[in-house]
Amino acid sequence: MSRQAALAELRAKIGDESPASDWHPVTQEMINDFADVTRDHQWIHIDPQRAARDSPFGATVAHGFFTLSLIPHLTGMVEPDKPRYPGVSLTVNYGLNRVRFPHPLLAGQRIRARTQLQSVEEVKGLGLQLVHQVTIDVEGEQKPTCVAEMVSRLYFHAE
């Protein structure tokens, strides 16, 4: 698929919401591993006994940046053998415009992601830039744990 064909197809999908991902568990072990990698060992994340006793949430909570780091996995962006668009050679995370964490994500809960395409624009000589609103839901909760505007770029094989 050419860049121009992808641009036309994507522009037609602005405002569309993708199907929600499957539910994914968030374990204490995952939170601990993230704490080790980032060296953020605040007790609210890694001490279940103290969190049960002293936290307003009654349990440990995942780091907000941990939740953000799961976006590529939850949205299926990391499928090297199944590119979303034929002709795309590379998809990169270009950044975030806005991020909010409206609800805590507790260890042991399950999450899923929904995305809505907000905009598509051509980046001269490079490819396409997409902005998606990503909403990460927590199973059984009314408020999402994260809402972020994710900016990504699609680079195409030489045309």
N, C-alpha and C positions, 0 to 999 in steps of 0.2 A: 504494500500500500504506500502510495506517495505521501509526502508531507501535506500537500494540498488536499488530497482525498481525506486524510486523517483530520485535518483542520475543519473541513466541511462536515464530516461525520460528528466530530466532537461539538462543534457549535450547535448542531441540531439537538444535542443532549444536555445543553446548559439548563440547569434547574431540575434535571432528573436525579432521583435518588437511586443508588445501587441497592441490590438486595443486601440485607444484613448478613454479616459473616456468621459462621458457627460460633457457639459459645466456647470460650476458652477459660480454663481455670487459672487463677492467680494464687500460687502457693506461697507459704512463708519461705520456703527454700529459694524460690525465684526472687523474692524481695531481698533476702539475705545476700544472694549472689550479686544482685544489682548494687546493694550497699557496699559489698567488697570491691567491686569494680570502680565505683565512683567515690569510695571512701567516705560516704555519707552514712555514718553509723548512729544517727540520732535514735534514741530509744523508742520513739513513736513507731519506727519502722521495724526494729529488730528484737525488741524485748516484749514478748507476748504477755508475760506476767505483769510487768510494770504497766504496759498499755491497758491491760484489763482493769488494773487498779486505778491508774492515774489519768488515763486519756478520756476525753469526752466521748470518744467513739467506742470504748469498751474493748478494743482489739487493736492490733497493729494495722497500720495503713501503708499502702504502697506509695512510693515516691511519685510525685507528679511526673518527673522526667522518665521514670520507669514506664508509666502509662504511655507517654508520648513515644517512647522508643519502640513500643509494640505496634504502632500504627502501620508500618510497612508490612509486618506479618499479618495483622488483622485484616487489612484491606486487600491482601493478595498481591501486593506490588512486588514481592520477592518470589517470582516464579521464573527463573532464568530459562527454563525449557518451554515456557508457554508465554511468550510476550503478548501483551494485550492487543497490540497493533502490529500487524506484519509490516516490516520495513523499519521498525524502531530498533536501533542498535543498542541504545542505552537509555535508562530512565534514572534520573538523579533527584534526590531531595534538594530543593533549592532554598528551603527555609519555611518559616511560619510567619503569618501576618498577625495572628491573634490567637491566644491560648487562654482558656479558663478551665478551672477545676471545680465545678459546682457541687460535687458530692464526693466524699471520701471513698476510696476503694480499699476495702478490708481484705486482709489475708483470708483465703478460702472462698472468696466470691468468684463469680464467673462474669466475663465481659465479652462484648461483641462490638463490632464497628459498623457504622452506616456512613456512606459518603454521598455528598451531593455536589455535582459539578457546578462551580460558581462562574468560572470564566475560562476562556481559551484565547491565547494570542500568539501570533507568530513572532519569533525572535529572529530577526534577520541573520541569515547565514548560519544559524545554530539549530533551530528546530521549533518546538512549540512549548509554551509555558501554560500550565494548567493550575487553577486554584480550586481545591476541593474543600468543602466544609466536612470535617470528620467529626462524628459524634460517637463517643464510646459509652455504651450503655452498660449498666450493672444489672445483672439478672435480679428481678424482684424489686428494683428501686425505680421511683418515678423520675428522679433527676439523673442525668448522665454524670459520669465521673470526669469526663473531659470533652470539651468542644474546642476544636482547633481549625484554623484555616491553613491548610498545607499547600505549599507551592512546590510544584515539581516541573521538571523539564524533560521533554522527550527529544532525543537525538536520533536522527535517521541515517540509514546507510546512504552513501553518496548516490545522488540521483542522476 
